[in-house]
Amino acid sequence: MDIYQALIRPFFFDLLDTDPEWLHYSTIRSLSWLANNKHRPPASWIAKRLQNSLSITDKSLEQTLFGLNFPNPVGLGAGFDKDGVATSIWSSFGFGFAEVGTVTFVAQPGNPLPRLFRLPLDKAALNRMGFNNSGAAAMAARLAACKQQFPPAIPIGINLGKSKVTPLEAAAEDYLNSFRLLKELGDYFVVNVSSPNTPGLRSLQDATMLSSILAALQTENNTQKPIFVKIAPDLEWEAIADIISLAQTYQLAGIIATNTTIRRDGLKTQVIAKTGKSPQEEAGGISGMPVRDRSTEIIRFIWQQTQGKIPIIGVGGIFTPEDAWEKITAGACLVQVYTGWIYSGPLMIRGILEGLLAKLEQTGLNSISQAVGLEVKSTK
């Protein structure tokens, strides 16, 4: 029996109707304690039990991409560990990599509460967090200490955002300041210009604005860290084509597709109990199942446009092995989960990895890398 699905989630979600952000904060605080004490009992015992229960090691799931070794293709998406407080523990949950942040150069409290809502009927979440985080300098100090004491067993990416106080025309310098502080501490970096919760941020996806940010970062990138750009699911094909072109011009490691959506069509949720308003009346981005198909469409488009030459990290609505397999065969070499993990619980990662191994066996493939873009190749 999956205890999380049967008892824990119903207790917190339904019986107590716990505030999602408070629950998230409490979880992160516990995981931070676990990460900082993982070599001492009882934390060491808990970490080992988690590793044994939730992790799978199999050669066919391993990949070496943009100079990094990934034990499996399923990672934790940005937004869960905003301040990088639990980097050394994510491998114990079965993840093949984890992305921390979004971090901004200037520490900021984010948007007013409440700003995180569950939409269980849609297997979705609506958030307008607004990049609440303790700032790049605090993250740098934390990650440096962690690397010395408990080096993470999996690649750790850092998601960079623009500080709210920084005007759009100074965005490049803002991203650059964060990158300077963190460039030795992340395994890869993500330029987040697609969150809908910082005023004007999505305008930075415009080719001219994005070009200035990428040029600044790559000029500073003397250690050649892999840099990605994360895009919105709401972009038109022409805008996505422009970003692909920029990714090639600035020799980015790849594209992350996609962030949350501002669309509201097709939702089953009529009223958000916390506010008494409909999702259409509430600002913020929606993650989870409503974005699944659109993100896969965009992955397929990027793969086709680049003949599979630009690595893609697929994110949006992954709950099952079939969801992950669909994104991988559409062209994603790696996938990330967040909302699905909240709804499905810690056993989800193991379930997805077991399902991917079964899919490889069914299709007669020897490794997950052979499945990347398989669906697109087979339609040619």
TORKOL-4160 file (C-alpha; in steps of 0.2 Angstrom, whole numbers, padded with zeros to 4 digits, m for minus):
380
<pt num="1" X="0000" Y="0000" Z="0000"/>
<pt num="2" X="0006" Y="0018" Z="m0004"/>
<pt num="3" X="0004" Y="0026" Z="0013"/>
<pt num="4" X="0006" Y="0043" Z="0006"/>
<pt num="5" X="m0008" Y="0041" Z="m0006"/>
<pt num="6" X="m0019" Y="0032" Z="0006"/>
<pt num="7" X="m0017" Y="0041" Z="0022"/>
<pt num="8" X="m0005" Y="0056" Z="0022"/>
<pt num="9" X="m0011" Y="0066" Z="0007"/>
<pt num="10" X="m0029" Y="0064" Z="0012"/>
<pt num="11" X="m0025" Y="0069" Z="0030"/>
<pt num="12" X="m0016" Y="0085" Z="0025"/>
<pt num="13" X="m0026" Y="0090" Z="0009"/>
<pt num="14" X="m0044" Y="0085" Z="0014"/>
<pt num="15" X="m0046" Y="0082" Z="0033"/>
<pt num="16" X="m0035" Y="0096" Z="0039"/>
<pt num="17" X="m0037" Y="0107" Z="0023"/>
<pt num="18" X="m0019" Y="0112" Z="0027"/>
<pt num="19" X="m0013" Y="0128" Z="0018"/>
<pt num="20" X="m0002" Y="0122" Z="0004"/>
<pt num="21" X="0012" Y="0135" Z="0007"/>
<pt num="22" X="0013" Y="0131" Z="0026"/>
<pt num="23" X="0014" Y="0112" Z="0022"/>
<pt num="24" X="0028" Y="0116" Z="0009"/>
<pt num="25" X="0038" Y="0126" Z="0021"/>
<pt num="26" X="0036" Y="0113" Z="0034"/>
<pt num="27" X="0042" Y="0099" Z="0022"/>
<pt num="28" X="0057" Y="0109" Z="0016"/>
<pt num="29" X="0062" Y="0113" Z="0034"/>
<pt num="30" X="0062" Y="0094" Z="0038"/>
<pt num="31" X="0071" Y="0090" Z="0023"/>
<pt num="32" X="0084" Y="0104" Z="0027"/>
<pt num="33" X="0087" Y="0096" Z="0044"/>
<pt num="34" X="0089" Y="0079" Z="0036"/>
<pt num="35" X="0101" Y="0085" Z="0023"/>
<pt num="36" X="0112" Y="0094" Z="0036"/>
<pt num="37" X="0112" Y="0079" Z="0048"/>
<pt num="38" X="0113" Y="0064" Z="0035"/>
<pt num="39" X="0129" Y="0057" Z="0042"/>
<pt num="40" X="0122" Y="0057" Z="0060"/>
<pt num="41" X="0108" Y="0046" Z="0068"/>
<pt num="42" X="0094" Y="0046" Z="0066"/>
<pt num="43" X="0095" Y="0057" Z="0050"/>
<pt num="44" X="0107" Y="0044" Z="0043"/>
<pt num="45" X="0095" Y="0030" Z="0046"/>
<pt num="46" X="0081" Y="0039" Z="0038"/>
<pt num="47" X="0091" Y="0044" Z="0023"/>
<pt num="48" X="0097" Y="0026" Z="0020"/>
<pt num="49" X="0079" Y="0020" Z="0022"/>
<pt num="50" X="0073" Y="0033" Z="0009"/>
<pt num="51" X="0087" Y="0028" Z="m0003"/>
<pt num="52" X="0083" Y="0009" Z="m0002"/>
<pt num="53" X="0064" Y="0012" Z="m0004"/>
<pt num="54" X="0064" Y="0025" Z="m0017"/>
<pt num="55" X="0079" Y="0024" Z="m0028"/>
<pt num="56" X="0083" Y="0013" Z="m0043"/>
<pt num="57" X="0100" Y="0010" Z="m0050"/>
<pt num="58" X="0101" Y="0004" Z="m0068"/>
<pt num="59" X="0114" Y="0007" Z="m0081"/>
<pt num="60" X="0100" Y="0008" Z="m0095"/>
<pt num="61" X="0093" Y="0024" Z="m0086"/>
<pt num="62" X="0110" Y="0033" Z="m0085"/>
<pt num="63" X="0116" Y="0046" Z="m0097"/>
<pt num="64" X="0130" Y="0058" Z="m0100"/>
<pt num="65" X="0124" Y="0075" Z="m0106"/>
<pt num="66" X="0132" Y="0092" Z="m0108"/>
<pt num="67" X="0147" Y="0085" Z="m0098"/>
<pt num="68" X="0137" Y="0079" Z="m0083"/>
<pt num="69" X="0132" Y="0061" Z="m0077"/>
<pt num="70" X="0114" Y="0058" Z="m0074"/>
<pt num="71" X="0110" Y="0042" Z="m0065"/>
<pt num="72" X="0092" Y="0043" Z="m0072"/>
<pt num="73" X="0082" Y="0055" Z="m0082"/>
<pt num="74" X="0069" Y="0061" Z="m0069"/>
<pt num="75" X="0073" Y="0077" Z="m0059"/>
<pt num="76" X="0065" Y="0088" Z="m0047"/>
<pt num="77" X="0059" Y="0104" Z="m0055"/>
<pt num="78" X="0063" Y="0122" Z="m0049"/>
<pt num="79" X="0052" Y="0130" Z="m0036"/>
<pt num="80" X="0052" Y="0116" Z="m0023"/>
<pt num="81" X="0069" Y="0119" Z="m0015"/>
<pt num="82" X="0070" Y="0138" Z="m0018"/>
<pt num="83" X="0085" Y="0142" Z="m0007"/>
<pt num="84" X="0095" Y="0126" Z="m0010"/>
<pt num="85" X="0093" Y="0120" Z="0008"/>
<pt num="86" X="0091" Y="0101" Z="0004"/>
<pt num="87" X="0103" Y="0098" Z="m0011"/>
<pt num="88" X="0112" Y="0083" Z="m0003"/>
<pt num="89" X="0096" Y="0073" Z="0001"/>
<pt num="90" X="0087" Y="0074" Z="m0016"/>
<pt num="91" X="0096" Y="0058" Z="m0023"/>
<pt num="92" X="0089" Y="0048" Z="m0008"/>
<pt num="93" X="0071" Y="0051" Z="m0015"/>
<pt num="94" X="0077" Y="0043" Z="m0032"/>
<pt num="95" X="0079" Y="0059" Z="m0042"/>
<pt num="96" X="0093" Y="0059" Z="m0055"/>
<pt num="97" X="0096" Y="0077" Z="m0054"/>
<pt num="98" X="0088" Y="0092" Z="m0045"/>
<pt num="99" X="0086" Y="0111" Z="m0049"/>
<pt num="100" X="0086" Y="0124" Z="m0035"/>
<pt num="101" X="0079" Y="0141" Z="m0036"/>
<pt num="102" X="0072" Y="0152" Z="m0043"/>
<pt num="103" X="0085" Y="0163" Z="m0035"/>
<pt num="104" X="0086" Y="0182" Z="m0038"/>
<pt num="105" X="0101" Y="0193" Z="m0035"/>
<pt num="106" X="0091" Y="0203" Z="m0022"/>
<pt num="107" X="0083" Y="0194" Z="m0008"/>
<pt num="108" X="0064" Y="0196" Z="m0009"/>
<pt num="109" X="0048" Y="0191" Z="0000"/>
<pt num="110" X="0038" Y="0187" Z="m0015"/>
<pt num="111" X="0020" Y="0191" Z="m0018"/>
<pt num="112" X="0006" Y="0194" Z="m0004"/>
<pt num="113" X="m0002" Y="0179" Z="0004"/>
<pt num="114" X="m0011" Y="0168" Z="m0001"/>
<pt num="115" X="m0002" Y="0164" Z="m0017"/>
<pt num="116" X="m0002" Y="0145" Z="m0019"/>
<pt num="117" X="m0018" Y="0135" Z="m0022"/>
<pt num="118" X="m0022" Y="0117" Z="m0025"/>
<pt num="119" X="m0034" Y="0112" Z="m0039"/>
<pt num="120" X="m0037" Y="0094" Z="m0036"/>
<pt num="121" X="m0050" Y="0091" Z="m0049"/>
<pt num="122" X="m0038" Y="0096" Z="m0062"/>
<pt num="123" X="m0023" Y="0088" Z="m0054"/>
<pt num="124" X="m0015" Y="0105" Z="m0054"/>
<pt num="125" X="m0008" Y="0120" Z="m0044"/>
<pt num="126" X="m0010" Y="0138" Z="m0046"/>
<pt num="127" X="0004" Y="0149" Z="m0039"/>
<pt num="128" X="0009" Y="0167" Z="m0039"/>
<pt num="129" X="0024" Y="0165" Z="m0027"/>
<pt num="130" X="0034" Y="0179" Z="m0036"/>
<pt num="131" X="0052" Y="0172" Z="m0033"/>
<pt num="132" X="0052" Y="0172" Z="m0014"/>
<pt num="133" X="0070" Y="0168" Z="m0009"/>
<pt num="134" X="0084" Y="0173" Z="0002"/>
<pt num="135" X="0095" Y="0179" Z="m0013"/>
<pt num="136" X="0110" Y="0174" Z="m0023"/>
<pt num="137" X="0123" Y="0178" Z="m0009"/>
<pt num="138" X="0114" Y="0167" Z="0004"/>
<pt num="139" X="0112" Y="0153" Z="m0008"/>
<pt num="140" X="0130" Y="0154" Z="m0013"/>
<pt num="141" X="0136" Y="0153" Z="0005"/>
<pt num="142" X="0124" Y="0138" Z="0009"/>
<pt num="143" X="0129" Y="0128" Z="m0007"/>
<pt num="144" X="0148" Y="0131" Z="m0004"/>
<pt num="145" X="0146" Y="0124" Z="0014"/>
<pt num="146" X="0136" Y="0110" Z="0008"/>
<pt num="147" X="0148" Y="0105" Z="m0006"/>
<pt num="148" X="0162" Y="0104" Z="0008"/>
<pt num="149" X="0152" Y="0094" Z="0020"/>
<pt num="150" X="0140" Y="0084" Z="0010"/>
<pt num="151" X="0143" Y="0084" Z="m0009"/>
<pt num="152" X="0127" Y="0080" Z="m0018"/>
<pt num="153" X="0127" Y="0063" Z="m0027"/>
<pt num="154" X="0118" Y="0070" Z="m0042"/>
<pt num="155" X="0119" Y="0085" Z="m0054"/>
<pt num="156" X="0112" Y="0101" Z="m0046"/>
<pt num="157" X="0105" Y="0115" Z="m0057"/>
<pt num="158" X="0102" Y="0133" Z="m0052"/>
<pt num="159" X="0087" Y="0142" Z="m0059"/>
<pt num="160" X="0090" Y="0161" Z="m0060"/>
<pt num="161" X="0077" Y="0175" Z="m0060"/>
<pt num="162" X="0076" Y="0193" Z="m0061"/>
<pt num="163" X="0075" Y="0203" Z="m0045"/>
<pt num="164" X="0058" Y="0212" Z="m0044"/>
<pt num="165" X="0066" Y="0229" Z="m0040"/>
<pt num="166" X="0077" Y="0228" Z="m0055"/>
<pt num="167" X="0070" Y="0237" Z="m0070"/>
<pt num="168" X="0068" Y="0227" Z="m0086"/>
<pt num="169" X="0082" Y="0236" Z="m0095"/>
<pt num="170" X="0094" Y="0231" Z="m0082"/>
<pt num="171" X="0089" Y="0213" Z="m0082"/>
<pt num="172" X="0105" Y="0207" Z="m0090"/>
<pt num="173" X="0116" Y="0214" Z="m0076"/>
<pt num="174" X="0104" Y="0207" Z="m0063"/>
<pt num="175" X="0106" Y="0189" Z="m0070"/>
<pt num="176" X="0124" Y="0192" Z="m0072"/>
<pt num="177" X="0127" Y="0197" Z="m0054"/>
<pt num="178" X="0118" Y="0181" Z="m0048"/>
<pt num="179" X="0128" Y="0170" Z="m0060"/>
<pt num="180" X="0144" Y="0178" Z="m0054"/>
<pt num="181" X="0141" Y="0173" Z="m0036"/>
<pt num="182" X="0135" Y="0155" Z="m0040"/>
<pt num="183" X="0144" Y="0150" Z="m0056"/>
<pt num="184" X="0156" Y="0138" Z="m0047"/>
<pt num="185" X="0142" Y="0130" Z="m0036"/>
<pt num="186" X="0130" Y="0124" Z="m0049"/>
<pt num="187" X="0132" Y="0110" Z="m0062"/>
<pt num="188" X="0121" Y="0119" Z="m0074"/>
<pt num="189" X="0111" Y="0135" Z="m0075"/>
<pt num="190" X="0094" Y="0140" Z="m0081"/>
<pt num="191" X="0088" Y="0158" Z="m0086"/>
<pt num="192" X="0070" Y="0159" Z="m0081"/>
<pt num="193" X="0062" Y="0172" Z="m0091"/>
<pt num="194" X="0045" Y="0163" Z="m0091"/>
<pt num="195" X="0037" Y="0165" Z="m0074"/>
<pt num="196" X="0021" Y="0174" Z="m0075"/>
<pt num="197" X="0023" Y="0181" Z="m0057"/>
<pt num="198" X="0036" Y="0194" Z="m0059"/>
<pt num="199" X="0029" Y="0210" Z="m0068"/>
<pt num="200" X="0036" Y="0211" Z="m0086"/>
<pt num="201" X="0047" Y="0195" Z="m0084"/>
<pt num="202" X="0039" Y="0186" Z="m0099"/>
<pt num="203" X="0044" Y="0201" Z="m0110"/>
<pt num="204" X="0062" Y="0195" Z="m0108"/>
<pt num="205" X="0058" Y="0180" Z="m0119"/>
<pt num="206" X="0058" Y="0193" Z="m0133"/>
<pt num="207" X="0073" Y="0190" Z="m0145"/>
<pt num="208" X="0082" Y="0206" Z="m0142"/>
<pt num="209" X="0080" Y="0206" Z="m0123"/>
<pt num="210" X="0085" Y="0188" Z="m0121"/>
<pt num="211" X="0100" Y="0190" Z="m0132"/>
<pt num="212" X="0107" Y="0203" Z="m0120"/>
<pt num="213" X="0105" Y="0192" Z="m0105"/>
<pt num="214" X="0113" Y="0177" Z="m0114"/>
<pt num="215" X="0127" Y="0187" Z="m0121"/>
<pt num="216" X="0131" Y="0194" Z="m0104"/>
<pt num="217" X="0131" Y="0176" Z="m0096"/>
<pt num="218" X="0141" Y="0168" Z="m0109"/>
<pt num="219" X="0154" Y="0181" Z="m0108"/>
<pt num="220" X="0156" Y="0178" Z="m0090"/>
<pt num="221" X="0155" Y="0159" Z="m0092"/>
<pt num="222" X="0174" Y="0155" Z="m0092"/>
<pt num="223" X="0171" Y="0138" Z="m0084"/>
<pt num="224" X="0159" Y="0134" Z="m0098"/>
<pt num="225" X="0144" Y="0129" Z="m0087"/>
<pt num="226" X="0129" Y="0122" Z="m0096"/>
<pt num="227" X="0116" Y="0136" Z="m0098"/>
<pt num="228" X="0098" Y="0133" Z="m0102"/>
<pt num="229" X="0083" Y="0145" Z="m0105"/>
<pt num="230" X="0066" Y="0140" Z="m0098"/>
<pt num="231" X="0051" Y="0145" Z="m0109"/>
<pt num="232" X="0033" Y="0148" Z="m0107"/>
<pt num="233" X="0020" Y="0136" Z="m0114"/>
<pt num="234" X="0010" Y="0151" Z="m0120"/>
<pt num="235" X="0022" Y="0156" Z="m0133"/>
<pt num="236" X="0018" Y="0156" Z="m0152"/>
<pt num="237" X="0028" Y="0145" Z="m0163"/>
<pt num="238" X="0037" Y="0160" Z="m0171"/>
<pt num="239" X="0043" Y="0166" Z="m0154"/>
<pt num="240" X="0049" Y="0148" Z="m0149"/>
<pt num="241" X="0058" Y="0147" Z="m0166"/>
<pt num="242" X="0067" Y="0164" Z="m0162"/>
<pt num="243" X="0072" Y="0156" Z="m0145"/>
<pt num="244" X="0079" Y="0141" Z="m0153"/>
<pt num="245" X="0089" Y="0152" Z="m0165"/>
<pt num="246" X="0096" Y="0161" Z="m0150"/>
<pt num="247" X="0100" Y="0145" Z="m0141"/>
<pt num="248" X="0111" Y="0140" Z="m0156"/>
<pt num="249" X="0119" Y="0157" Z="m0158"/>
<pt num="250" X="0124" Y="0158" Z="m0139"/>
<pt num="251" X="0128" Y="0140" Z="m0139"/>
<pt num="252" X="0116" Y="0136" Z="m0124"/>
<pt num="253" X="0116" Y="0118" Z="m0117"/>
<pt num="254" X="0098" Y="0117" Z="m0121"/>
<pt num="255" X="0080" Y="0123" Z="m0118"/>
<pt num="256" X="0068" Y="0119" Z="m0103"/>
<pt num="257" X="0050" Y="0116" Z="m0109"/>
<pt num="258" X="0040" Y="0122" Z="m0101"/>
<pt num="259" X="0035" Y="0134" Z="m0086"/>
<pt num="260" X="0018" Y="0137" Z="m0079"/>
<pt num="261" X="0003" Y="0143" Z="m0090"/>
<pt num="262" X="m0008" Y="0158" Z="m0089"/>
<pt num="263" X="m0022" Y="0150" Z="m0099"/>
<pt num="264" X="m0037" Y="0144" Z="m0090"/>
<pt num="265" X="m0047" Y="0135" Z="m0103"/>
<pt num="266" X="m0053" Y="0117" Z="m0099"/>
<pt num="267" X="m0052" Y="0118" Z="m0080"/>
<pt num="268" X="m0064" Y="0108" Z="m0070"/>
<pt num="269" X="m0062" Y="0119" Z="m0054"/>
<pt num="270" X="m0075" Y="0132" Z="m0053"/>
<pt num="271" X="m0071" Y="0140" Z="m0037"/>
<pt num="272" X="m0055" Y="0141" Z="m0026"/>
<pt num="273" X="m0062" Y="0139" Z="m0008"/>
<pt num="274" X="m0048" Y="0149" Z="0000"/>
<pt num="275" X="m0053" Y="0165" Z="m0010"/>
<pt num="276" X="m0071" Y="0161" Z="m0016"/>
<pt num="277" X="m0065" Y="0166" Z="m0033"/>
<pt num="278" X="m0064" Y="0156" Z="m0049"/>
<pt num="279" X="m0047" Y="0152" Z="m0056"/>
<pt num="280" X="m0050" Y="0164" Z="m0071"/>
<pt num="281" X="m0051" Y="0178" Z="m0058"/>
<pt num="282" X="m0035" Y="0173" Z="m0049"/>
<pt num="283" X="m0018" Y="0179" Z="m0055"/>
<pt num="284" X="m0004" Y="0166" Z="m0057"/>
<pt num="285" X="0003" Y="0152" Z="m0067"/>
<pt num="286" X="m0005" Y="0134" Z="m0067"/>
<pt num="287" X="0006" Y="0119" Z="m0067"/>
<pt num="288" X="0002" Y="0100" Z="m0067"/>
<pt num="289" X="m0010" Y="0091" Z="m0079"/>
<pt num="290" X="m0017" Y="0106" Z="m0088"/>
<pt num="291" X="0000" Y="0110" Z="m0095"/>
<pt num="292" X="0005" Y="0092" Z="m0100"/>
<pt num="293" X="0000" Y="0091" Z="m0118"/>
<pt num="294" X="0006" Y="0108" Z="m0123"/>
<pt num="295" X="0023" Y="0106" Z="m0115"/>
<pt num="296" X="0025" Y="0089" Z="m0125"/>
<pt num="297" X="0019" Y="0098" Z="m0141"/>
<pt num="298" X="0033" Y="0111" Z="m0138"/>
<pt num="299" X="0046" Y="0098" Z="m0135"/>
<pt num="300" X="0041" Y="0089" Z="m0151"/>
<pt num="301" X="0042" Y="0106" Z="m0161"/>
<pt num="302" X="0060" Y="0110" Z="m0154"/>
<pt num="303" X="0066" Y="0092" Z="m0158"/>
<pt num="304" X="0059" Y="0093" Z="m0175"/>
<pt num="305" X="0066" Y="0111" Z="m0178"/>
<pt num="306" X="0084" Y="0106" Z="m0172"/>
<pt num="307" X="0084" Y="0088" Z="m0178"/>
<pt num="308" X="0087" Y="0083" Z="m0160"/>
<pt num="309" X="0103" Y="0093" Z="m0159"/>
<pt num="310" X="0098" Y="0104" Z="m0144"/>
<pt num="311" X="0095" Y="0095" Z="m0128"/>
<pt num="312" X="0078" Y="0098" Z="m0120"/>
<pt num="313" X="0072" Y="0096" Z="m0102"/>
<pt num="314" X="0054" Y="0092" Z="m0102"/>
<pt num="315" X="0043" Y="0098" Z="m0088"/>
<pt num="316" X="0024" Y="0099" Z="m0086"/>
<pt num="317" X="0010" Y="0087" Z="m0080"/>
<pt num="318" X="0021" Y="0072" Z="m0077"/>
<pt num="319" X="0012" Y="0060" Z="m0065"/>
<pt num="320" X="0015" Y="0042" Z="m0073"/>
<pt num="321" X="0028" Y="0032" Z="m0083"/>
<pt num="322" X="0017" Y="0035" Z="m0098"/>
<pt num="323" X="0018" Y="0054" Z="m0096"/>
<pt num="324" X="0037" Y="0054" Z="m0094"/>
<pt num="325" X="0039" Y="0042" Z="m0109"/>
<pt num="326" X="0028" Y="0053" Z="m0120"/>
<pt num="327" X="0040" Y="0068" Z="m0116"/>
<pt num="328" X="0056" Y="0058" Z="m0119"/>
<pt num="329" X="0050" Y="0050" Z="m0135"/>
<pt num="330" X="0044" Y="0067" Z="m0141"/>
<pt num="331" X="0062" Y="0073" Z="m0139"/>
<pt num="332" X="0066" Y="0077" Z="m0120"/>
<pt num="333" X="0082" Y="0069" Z="m0114"/>
<pt num="334" X="0078" Y="0073" Z="m0096"/>
<pt num="335" X="0061" Y="0077" Z="m0087"/>
<pt num="336" X="0057" Y="0086" Z="m0071"/>
<pt num="337" X="0042" Y="0084" Z="m0059"/>
<pt num="338" X="0035" Y="0095" Z="m0046"/>
<pt num="339" X="0016" Y="0096" Z="m0045"/>
<pt num="340" X="0014" Y="0077" Z="m0049"/>
<pt num="341" X="0026" Y="0073" Z="m0035"/>
<pt num="342" X="0015" Y="0083" Z="m0023"/>
<pt num="343" X="0000" Y="0074" Z="m0028"/>
<pt num="344" X="0007" Y="0057" Z="m0030"/>
<pt num="345" X="0020" Y="0056" Z="m0016"/>
<pt num="346" X="0038" Y="0050" Z="m0014"/>
<pt num="347" X="0035" Y="0033" Z="m0022"/>
<pt num="348" X="0031" Y="0041" Z="m0039"/>
<pt num="349" X="0049" Y="0043" Z="m0044"/>
<pt num="350" X="0052" Y="0024" Z="m0042"/>
<pt num="351" X="0036" Y="0020" Z="m0051"/>
<pt num="352" X="0041" Y="0031" Z="m0065"/>
<pt num="353" X="0058" Y="0023" Z="m0067"/>
<pt num="354" X="0052" Y="0006" Z="m0066"/>
<pt num="355" X="0039" Y="0010" Z="m0079"/>
<pt num="356" X="0053" Y="0018" Z="m0090"/>
<pt num="357" X="0063" Y="0001" Z="m0088"/>
<pt num="358" X="0047" Y="m0008" Z="m0094"/>
<pt num="359" X="0045" Y="0003" Z="m0109"/>
<pt num="360" X="0063" Y="0000" Z="m0114"/>
<pt num="361" X="0061" Y="m0018" Z="m0113"/>
<pt num="362" X="0045" Y="m0018" Z="m0123"/>
<pt num="363" X="0053" Y="m0008" Z="m0137"/>
<pt num="364" X="0069" Y="m0018" Z="m0137"/>
<pt num="365" X="0080" Y="m0003" Z="m0132"/>
<pt num="366" X="0095" Y="m0004" Z="m0122"/>
<pt num="367" X="0096" Y="0013" Z="m0115"/>
<pt num="368" X="0085" Y="0028" Z="m0111"/>
<pt num="369" X="0095" Y="0039" Z="m0123"/>
<pt num="370" X="0089" Y="0028" Z="m0138"/>
<pt num="371" X="0071" Y="0033" Z="m0133"/>
<pt num="372" X="0074" Y="0051" Z="m0135"/>
<pt num="373" X="0064" Y="0058" Z="m0150"/>
<pt num="374" X="0059" Y="0040" Z="m0154"/>
<pt num="375" X="0041" Y="0045" Z="m0158"/>
<pt num="376" X="0047" Y="0059" Z="m0170"/>
<pt num="377" X="0060" Y="0049" Z="m0178"/>
<pt num="378" X="0047" Y="0035" Z="m0182"/>
<pt num="379" X="0035" Y="0047" Z="m0191"/>
<pt num="380" X="0048" Y="0053" Z="m0203"/>
